[in-house]
Amino acid sequence: MNIRQLFYYICLLAKCFAVITCNAQISIIGFYNCENYYDTIHQANVIDEDFLPSSEKKYNENVFNIKSQHLANVLYNLGKLNNADGLAIIGLVEIENKMVLNKLINEPLLKKYHYKFIHFDSRDPRGVDVALVYNPAHFVPYQYKPYSLTDETHYTHYATRDILFVKGKLENEWVSILVNHWPSRRGGEAVSASKRNWAAFNCKKIMDSIYKEAPRTKFIVMGDFNDNPSNHSVKMLQMTNPFMKWYRKGIGSIAFNDCWNLFDQILLSPNWMEKKSTDSSHFSLTNYKSTIYNNSTMIEINGKYRGYPKRTYNGNNFQSGYSDHFPVALIFTLKSGGNTQ
């Protein structure tokens, strides 16, 4: 091969790479526990006294604004991974109400994306709910409803957070999303395990009811499960877990007693791995990689929590932090030739 031929093949390869780069768009699906994202106004029938200007935390307008700016910064940077143009969807938990969601999506860093949200007030006594934030340019909701996790067996004195169900078109593909925040480990992992198993049972029950009508439904189940990928509750869902590899490496989203846990996960139903048809009229979503996102500003650098996610408060002392959790995300590539259903 002479120099002219070599130059020709190099140019040909460069053109092919340019075409691939142009066609390979990025779609990011995220999840984030916002850790006590409250407004500063007392709500009737909500235990929010710790997050008021008159509280020992002095949770005032200035703190609320800083908290909102920090959360917006995380969502903005998460949406820039792999040169993406913002988030497609992100599940959020520990959200008090629609007011804080409106505050968040209208922060200067996020306003240009025209994010919208889906949220229902749950019966959780602390008023912390789940929500789905989405970019209408990438996701179009079609159907949504909350599923209450309250019964006489597991919650005789209080309710836990709802499971939020949302069906819609994500990058032109039909998907069904379930946003979860399962019961905590209060009282110990073993003592509280039955509550998370019960939440998992209900989540699986929702999926099974939909599978009966549409066996090929593509599910995205995301949440703070308060359990690791190896726990029985998560395994009950019988889903592909892109975050198992991080857990096996000892990398987590939340730290406790100098031990990392990976409670925050995004799971996919097995049919995400099916081969696509050759229908070129649609895009297809291909799982590219999972990530647990953080940057230096989100990490505590002082004290006994050094190296942990930088929380908003340490006790009643304002830390100007973000959350006690790191967000997680799935980064998808969009390729022509997808199949919708």
C-alpha positions as CSV (number, residue, x, y, z in Angstrom):
1,M,0.0,0.0,0.0
2,N,1.5,3.3,-1.1
3,I,1.2,6.7,0.7
4,R,-1.7,7.9,-1.5
5,Q,-3.7,4.7,-0.8
6,L,-3.0,5.0,2.9
7,F,-4.1,8.6,3.0
8,Y,-7.4,7.6,1.1
9,Y,-8.2,4.9,3.7
10,I,-7.4,7.2,6.6
11,C,-9.8,9.8,5.2
12,L,-12.5,7.2,4.6
13,L,-12.2,6.0,8.2
14,A,-12.4,9.6,9.5
15,K,-15.6,10.1,7.5
16,C,-17.1,7.0,8.9
17,F,-16.1,8.0,12.4
18,A,-17.7,11.4,11.9
19,V,-21.0,9.9,10.7
20,I,-21.0,7.5,13.7
21,T,-20.3,10.4,16.1
22,C,-23.1,12.5,14.7
23,N,-25.6,9.7,14.8
24,A,-24.7,8.4,18.3
25,Q,-26.7,10.7,20.5
26,I,-26.8,10.3,24.3
27,S,-29.7,9.9,26.6
28,I,-29.2,9.9,30.4
29,I,-31.6,8.4,32.9
30,G,-30.8,9.4,36.5
31,F,-31.9,8.9,40.1
32,Y,-31.1,11.1,43.1
33,N,-32.0,11.1,46.8
34,C,-32.1,14.8,47.5
35,E,-32.0,14.4,51.3
36,N,-34.7,16.4,53.0
37,Y,-35.5,18.8,50.2
38,Y,-38.1,20.9,52.1
39,D,-39.5,24.4,51.6
40,T,-39.5,26.8,54.6
41,I,-43.3,26.8,55.2
42,H,-45.1,24.6,57.7
43,Q,-47.5,22.2,56.1
44,A,-50.5,21.0,57.9
45,N,-50.4,17.3,58.8
46,V,-46.7,17.1,57.9
47,I,-43.9,16.5,60.4
48,D,-41.6,19.3,59.0
49,E,-40.8,21.2,62.2
50,D,-37.1,20.5,61.8
51,F,-37.0,22.3,58.5
52,L,-38.4,25.7,59.4
53,P,-36.7,29.0,60.1
54,S,-37.7,28.7,63.8
55,S,-36.1,25.2,64.1
56,E,-32.7,24.5,65.7
57,K,-31.4,23.9,62.2
58,K,-32.5,27.4,61.2
59,Y,-33.7,26.2,57.9
60,N,-34.4,29.6,56.4
61,E,-34.8,31.1,52.9
62,N,-31.0,31.4,52.5
63,V,-30.5,27.7,53.3
64,F,-33.3,26.7,51.0
65,N,-31.8,28.7,48.1
66,I,-28.4,27.2,48.6
67,K,-29.8,23.7,48.8
68,S,-31.8,24.3,45.6
69,Q,-28.7,25.7,43.8
70,H,-26.6,22.8,44.8
71,L,-29.2,20.2,43.7
72,A,-29.5,22.1,40.4
73,N,-25.7,22.0,40.0
74,V,-25.7,18.2,40.4
75,L,-28.5,17.7,37.9
76,Y,-26.8,20.0,35.4
77,N,-23.5,18.2,35.6
78,L,-25.2,14.8,35.5
79,G,-26.9,15.8,32.3
80,K,-23.5,16.8,30.8
81,L,-22.0,13.4,31.1
82,N,-20.7,12.1,27.7
83,N,-21.5,15.4,26.2
84,A,-25.2,14.9,26.5
85,D,-27.6,17.8,26.3
86,G,-29.2,17.5,29.7
87,L,-31.1,14.7,31.4
88,A,-33.8,12.8,29.7
89,I,-35.5,11.7,32.9
90,I,-34.5,11.6,36.6
91,G,-36.3,10.1,39.6
92,L,-36.0,12.2,42.7
93,V,-36.9,11.2,46.3
94,E,-37.1,13.0,49.6
95,I,-39.1,15.8,47.9
96,E,-41.6,17.6,50.1
97,N,-44.0,19.0,47.5
98,K,-44.5,20.6,44.1
99,M,-43.2,24.0,45.3
100,V,-39.7,22.7,45.8
101,L,-39.8,20.9,42.4
102,N,-40.8,24.1,40.7
103,K,-38.0,25.9,42.5
104,L,-35.5,23.3,41.3
105,I,-36.4,23.1,37.6
106,N,-36.5,26.9,37.4
107,E,-33.0,27.4,38.8
108,P,-30.9,29.3,36.2
109,L,-28.7,26.2,35.4
110,L,-31.7,24.1,34.5
111,K,-34.3,26.5,33.2
112,K,-33.1,26.2,29.6
113,Y,-34.1,22.5,29.5
114,H,-37.8,23.3,30.2
115,Y,-38.0,20.3,32.6
116,K,-41.4,19.2,33.8
117,F,-42.3,16.9,36.6
118,I,-44.8,14.3,37.8
119,H,-45.5,14.2,41.6
120,F,-48.2,13.1,44.0
121,D,-48.4,13.9,47.7
122,S,-48.0,10.6,49.6
123,R,-49.2,9.6,53.1
124,D,-45.7,9.6,54.5
125,P,-45.9,11.5,57.8
126,R,-42.7,13.5,57.1
127,G,-44.0,14.6,53.8
128,V,-41.1,13.4,51.7
129,D,-42.3,12.0,48.4
130,V,-41.0,10.6,45.1
131,A,-41.1,12.4,41.8
132,L,-40.1,12.1,38.1
133,V,-38.5,15.1,36.4
134,Y,-38.3,14.9,32.6
135,N,-37.3,16.8,29.5
136,P,-40.3,16.9,27.1
137,A,-37.9,16.9,24.2
138,H,-36.8,13.4,25.2
139,F,-39.7,11.9,27.2
140,V,-43.4,12.2,26.7
141,P,-45.6,10.8,29.5
142,Y,-48.7,9.0,28.6
143,Q,-50.0,7.5,31.8
144,Y,-49.1,7.9,35.5
145,K,-50.3,7.1,39.0
146,P,-49.1,6.5,42.5
147,Y,-49.3,3.2,44.3
148,S,-49.7,3.5,48.0
149,L,-47.6,1.4,50.3
150,T,-49.9,1.3,53.3
151,D,-51.6,-1.7,54.9
152,E,-52.7,-2.9,58.2
153,T,-49.9,-5.5,58.5
154,H,-46.8,-3.5,57.8
155,Y,-47.9,0.1,58.7
156,T,-50.4,0.3,61.4
157,H,-49.1,3.6,62.7
158,Y,-47.7,5.3,59.6
159,A,-47.3,5.1,55.8
160,T,-44.2,5.0,53.7
161,R,-43.5,6.6,50.4
162,D,-45.6,5.7,47.3
163,I,-44.3,3.9,44.2
164,L,-44.7,6.3,41.3
165,F,-45.7,4.6,38.0
166,V,-45.1,6.5,34.7
167,K,-45.6,5.1,31.2
168,G,-44.4,7.1,28.2
169,K,-42.2,7.4,25.2
170,L,-38.5,7.8,25.9
171,E,-36.6,8.7,22.8
172,N,-39.5,7.3,20.8
173,E,-39.5,4.0,22.7
174,W,-42.4,3.0,25.0
175,V,-41.1,2.4,28.6
176,S,-42.7,2.0,32.0
177,I,-41.0,3.6,34.9
178,L,-41.3,2.9,38.6
179,V,-39.8,5.3,41.1
180,N,-39.2,3.9,44.6
181,H,-38.1,4.9,48.1
182,W,-38.4,1.8,50.2
183,P,-38.5,1.7,54.0
184,S,-35.4,2.5,55.9
185,R,-33.2,0.3,58.0
186,R,-34.3,2.0,61.2
187,G,-34.1,-0.5,64.0
188,G,-31.5,-2.6,62.1
189,E,-31.2,-4.3,58.7
190,A,-32.5,-7.6,59.9
191,V,-35.4,-6.2,61.9
192,S,-36.6,-4.0,59.1
193,A,-36.0,-6.3,56.2
194,S,-39.6,-7.6,56.0
195,K,-40.8,-4.1,55.2
196,R,-38.4,-3.8,52.2
197,N,-39.3,-7.3,51.1
198,W,-43.0,-6.2,51.2
199,A,-42.2,-3.1,49.2
200,A,-40.4,-5.3,46.6
201,F,-43.3,-7.7,46.5
202,N,-45.7,-4.8,45.7
203,C,-43.3,-3.4,43.1
204,K,-43.1,-6.8,41.4
205,K,-46.9,-7.1,41.6
206,I,-47.3,-3.9,39.6
207,M,-44.9,-5.2,36.9
208,D,-46.6,-8.6,36.7
209,S,-50.0,-7.0,36.2
210,I,-48.6,-5.0,33.3
211,Y,-46.7,-7.9,31.9
212,K,-50.0,-9.8,31.6
213,E,-51.3,-7.3,29.1
214,A,-48.0,-6.4,27.5
215,P,-45.3,-9.1,28.0
216,R,-42.6,-7.1,26.1
217,T,-42.9,-4.0,28.3
218,K,-39.6,-2.3,28.9
219,F,-39.4,-1.5,32.6
220,I,-37.0,1.0,34.3
221,V,-37.2,0.5,38.1
222,M,-35.2,3.1,40.0
223,G,-35.0,4.1,43.6
224,D,-33.4,4.3,47.0
225,F,-34.1,0.7,47.9
226,N,-32.3,1.0,51.3
227,D,-30.9,-2.4,50.3
228,N,-27.9,-3.4,48.3
229,P,-27.9,-5.2,44.9
230,S,-27.2,-8.5,46.8
231,N,-30.2,-8.2,49.2
232,H,-33.2,-10.4,48.8
233,S,-35.6,-7.5,48.3
234,V,-33.8,-6.2,45.2
235,K,-33.3,-9.7,43.8
236,M,-37.1,-10.3,44.1
237,L,-37.6,-8.0,41.2
238,Q,-35.8,-10.4,38.8
239,M,-34.2,-7.6,36.8
240,T,-30.9,-6.8,35.2
241,N,-28.9,-4.7,37.6
242,P,-26.2,-2.5,35.8
243,F,-24.9,-1.4,39.3
244,M,-24.0,-4.9,40.5
245,K,-20.4,-4.5,39.1
246,W,-19.9,-1.3,41.2
247,Y,-21.2,-3.0,44.3
248,R,-18.8,-5.9,43.9
249,K,-16.0,-3.4,43.7
250,G,-17.0,-1.9,47.0
251,I,-18.2,1.4,45.4
252,G,-21.4,2.8,46.8
253,S,-23.8,5.8,46.8
254,I,-24.1,6.3,50.6
255,A,-21.7,5.7,53.5
256,F,-22.5,4.6,57.0
257,N,-20.1,3.6,59.8
258,D,-17.2,3.9,57.3
259,C,-18.9,1.3,55.1
260,W,-20.2,2.0,51.6
261,N,-23.7,0.9,50.6
262,L,-25.2,1.0,47.1
263,F,-28.9,1.7,48.0
264,D,-29.5,3.9,44.9
265,Q,-29.9,1.8,41.7
266,I,-31.6,1.8,38.3
267,L,-32.8,-1.6,37.1
268,L,-33.8,-2.8,33.7
269,S,-36.2,-5.6,32.7
270,P,-34.5,-8.5,30.8
271,N,-36.2,-7.6,27.5
272,W,-34.0,-4.5,27.2
273,M,-31.3,-6.9,26.1
274,E,-33.4,-8.2,23.1
275,K,-32.1,-7.7,19.6
276,K,-33.6,-4.8,17.7
277,S,-35.5,-5.0,14.4
278,T,-34.2,-3.2,11.3
279,D,-37.0,-0.6,11.4
280,S,-35.0,2.5,10.7
281,S,-37.9,4.9,11.4
282,H,-37.1,5.0,15.1
283,F,-34.2,5.3,17.4
284,S,-33.2,2.4,19.7
285,L,-31.8,2.8,23.2
286,T,-28.7,0.8,23.9
287,N,-27.4,0.5,27.4
288,Y,-24.0,2.1,27.4
289,K,-22.8,2.3,30.9
290,S,-23.9,2.9,34.6
291,T,-22.3,5.5,36.8
292,I,-22.3,6.7,40.4
293,Y,-21.7,10.4,40.0
294,N,-19.8,12.8,42.2
295,N,-17.4,15.6,42.1
296,S,-15.0,17.2,44.6
297,T,-17.6,19.7,45.9
298,M,-20.1,16.9,46.7
299,I,-17.6,15.1,49.1
300,E,-17.0,16.0,52.7
301,I,-13.4,16.9,53.3
302,N,-13.4,17.4,57.1
303,G,-14.4,15.7,60.3
304,K,-15.6,12.2,61.0
305,Y,-17.6,12.1,57.7
306,R,-14.5,12.9,55.6
307,G,-14.8,11.1,52.3
308,Y,-18.6,10.7,52.7
309,P,-21.2,12.5,50.5
310,K,-21.4,16.0,51.8
311,R,-24.8,16.3,53.5
312,T,-26.7,19.6,54.0
313,Y,-26.5,19.4,57.8
314,N,-24.3,17.6,60.3
315,G,-26.8,17.4,63.1
316,N,-28.1,21.0,63.4
317,N,-25.0,22.5,61.9
318,F,-25.4,23.7,58.3
319,Q,-22.7,22.2,56.1
320,S,-23.7,23.9,52.9
321,G,-23.7,20.4,51.4
322,Y,-25.8,18.6,48.8
323,S,-27.1,15.2,50.0
324,D,-26.0,12.2,52.0
325,H,-26.4,10.2,48.8
326,F,-24.6,10.3,45.4
327,P,-26.8,10.2,42.3
328,V,-26.7,7.3,39.9
329,A,-27.3,7.2,36.2
330,L,-27.6,5.1,33.1
331,I,-26.0,6.5,30.0
332,F,-27.7,5.3,26.8
333,T,-26.6,5.7,23.2
334,L,-29.3,6.3,20.6
335,K,-28.9,4.4,17.4
336,S,-31.1,4.4,14.3
337,G,-33.0,1.1,13.7
338,G,-34.9,0.8,16.9
339,N,-38.2,-1.0,17.6
340,T,-41.0,0.5,19.4
341,Q,-44.0,-1.2,21.0
